[in-house]
């Protein structure tokens, strides 16, 4: 099987790798124009800082547990008290430049984890670099030399 063009990914415990942030494991799948980062985050783990992506849109879907976070708009970060709690099946869309983060991850009853699927468009280079085991690249072979 040619894994450079892998098209099917199964829920494989061993495919998730630890990141430099304690409590965070991920599996990254990258296509030509989009990228999926499947996060498994231990409940109670301190979250991401308030940030934005000037060159990427981010769509997040909560699969297990809950995400308590702040999300604003392009004009600036939301106020401290402006928090949103999302549970399984809920999603968020951070357009380019939308401030989001300051997250609290709430674990589910079975795994004590928060599972989030983050889709980025275009793909983020920083998620493709570094630990090769954390990234599964599915890109069109280059034909321009």
C-alpha positions as CSV (number, residue, x, y, z in Angstrom):
1,X,0.0,0.0,0.0
2,X,1.3,3.4,-1.0
3,X,1.2,5.4,2.3
4,X,2.1,8.6,0.6
5,X,-1.5,8.7,-0.7
6,X,-3.2,7.0,2.2
7,X,-7.0,7.5,2.0
8,X,-8.3,5.5,5.0
9,X,-7.4,6.0,8.7
10,X,-8.7,3.8,11.5
11,X,-9.0,4.8,15.2
12,X,-5.6,3.4,16.2
13,X,-4.4,4.1,19.8
14,X,-0.8,3.8,18.7
15,X,-1.2,6.4,16.0
16,X,-1.6,9.2,18.6
17,X,1.6,10.7,19.8
18,X,2.5,12.8,22.8
19,X,3.3,16.4,22.1
20,X,5.6,18.8,24.0
21,X,2.6,19.9,26.0
22,X,1.8,17.4,28.9
23,X,-1.6,15.8,28.5
24,X,-1.9,16.4,24.8
25,X,-1.8,13.7,22.2
26,X,-2.5,14.1,18.5
27,X,-2.8,12.5,15.2
28,X,-2.4,14.7,12.1
29,X,-3.6,13.9,8.6
30,X,-2.7,16.4,5.8
31,X,-4.2,16.6,2.4
32,X,-3.5,18.9,-0.5
33,X,-5.7,21.8,0.8
34,X,-6.8,20.8,4.3
35,X,-5.5,19.2,7.4
36,X,-7.1,17.3,10.3
37,X,-5.6,17.3,13.7
38,X,-7.3,14.8,16.0
39,X,-6.6,15.8,19.6
40,X,-7.0,13.6,22.7
41,X,-6.5,15.9,25.7
42,X,-6.5,14.7,29.3
43,X,-9.3,16.2,31.3
44,X,-8.2,19.2,33.4
45,X,-5.2,19.9,31.3
46,X,-4.4,23.6,31.0
47,X,-5.3,24.8,27.6
48,X,-4.1,26.9,24.8
49,X,-3.3,30.6,25.2
50,X,-5.5,33.2,23.4
51,X,-4.3,33.3,19.8
52,X,-5.3,33.7,16.2
53,X,-4.2,32.3,12.8
54,X,-3.8,35.1,10.2
55,X,-3.4,32.7,7.4
56,X,-5.6,29.7,8.3
57,X,-9.2,29.0,9.1
58,X,-9.9,26.5,11.9
59,X,-13.0,24.4,12.3
60,X,-13.3,22.5,15.5
61,X,-15.7,19.7,16.4
62,X,-16.0,18.3,19.9
63,X,-16.3,14.5,19.9
64,X,-16.0,13.6,23.6
65,X,-15.8,15.7,26.8
66,X,-16.2,19.4,26.6
67,X,-14.3,22.6,25.6
68,X,-14.7,25.7,27.7
69,X,-13.0,28.5,25.8
70,X,-13.1,32.1,24.6
71,X,-13.7,33.0,20.9
72,X,-13.9,36.5,19.6
73,X,-13.6,38.1,16.2
74,X,-11.0,39.7,13.9
75,X,-11.2,43.0,15.9
76,X,-9.6,41.5,19.0
77,X,-9.7,39.1,21.8
78,X,-13.0,38.5,23.7
79,X,-13.4,39.8,27.3
80,X,-12.3,37.6,30.2
81,X,-15.9,36.7,31.1
82,X,-17.0,35.9,27.5
83,X,-16.6,32.1,27.6
84,X,-18.3,29.4,25.6
85,X,-18.8,25.8,26.6
86,X,-19.1,23.2,23.8
87,X,-20.0,19.5,24.2
88,X,-20.1,16.4,22.0
89,X,-21.4,17.3,18.5
90,X,-20.9,21.1,19.0
91,X,-18.4,22.9,16.7
92,X,-16.8,26.3,16.3
93,X,-15.3,28.2,13.3
94,X,-12.4,30.5,13.7
95,X,-12.1,32.4,10.5
96,X,-8.7,33.8,9.6
97,X,-7.7,36.3,12.3
98,X,-10.4,35.3,14.8
99,X,-9.1,35.2,18.4
100,X,-9.7,32.0,20.3
101,X,-8.2,29.9,23.1
102,X,-7.7,30.3,26.8
103,X,-9.2,26.8,26.9
104,X,-10.2,24.4,29.7
105,X,-10.5,20.8,28.6
106,X,-13.2,18.7,30.4
107,X,-12.7,14.9,30.2
108,X,-15.5,12.5,29.4
109,X,-16.7,9.7,31.8
110,X,-15.1,6.9,29.9
111,X,-11.5,8.1,29.0
112,X,-11.3,11.3,31.1
113,X,-10.3,13.0,27.8
114,X,-11.6,15.7,25.6
115,X,-11.5,14.7,21.9
116,X,-11.4,17.5,19.4
117,X,-11.2,17.3,15.6
118,X,-9.5,20.5,14.3
119,X,-9.6,21.1,10.5
120,X,-7.2,23.7,9.1
121,X,-7.3,25.2,5.7
122,X,-4.8,25.6,4.2
123,X,-2.6,23.1,6.1
124,X,-0.4,24.4,8.8
125,X,3.3,23.8,8.2
126,X,4.0,23.8,11.9
127,X,1.8,20.7,12.4
128,X,3.7,18.9,9.6
129,X,7.2,19.6,10.9
130,X,9.1,18.2,13.9
131,X,8.1,14.8,15.2
132,X,7.4,12.7,12.1
133,X,5.4,10.3,14.1
134,X,2.9,13.1,14.9
135,X,2.2,13.8,11.2
136,X,0.8,11.6,8.5
137,X,1.3,13.5,5.2
138,X,-1.1,12.8,2.4
139,X,0.1,15.1,-0.3
140,X,0.1,15.1,-4.1
141,X,3.6,14.0,-5.4
142,X,5.4,17.0,-6.9
143,X,5.7,17.0,-10.7
144,X,7.6,20.2,-11.1
145,X,11.0,18.8,-10.2
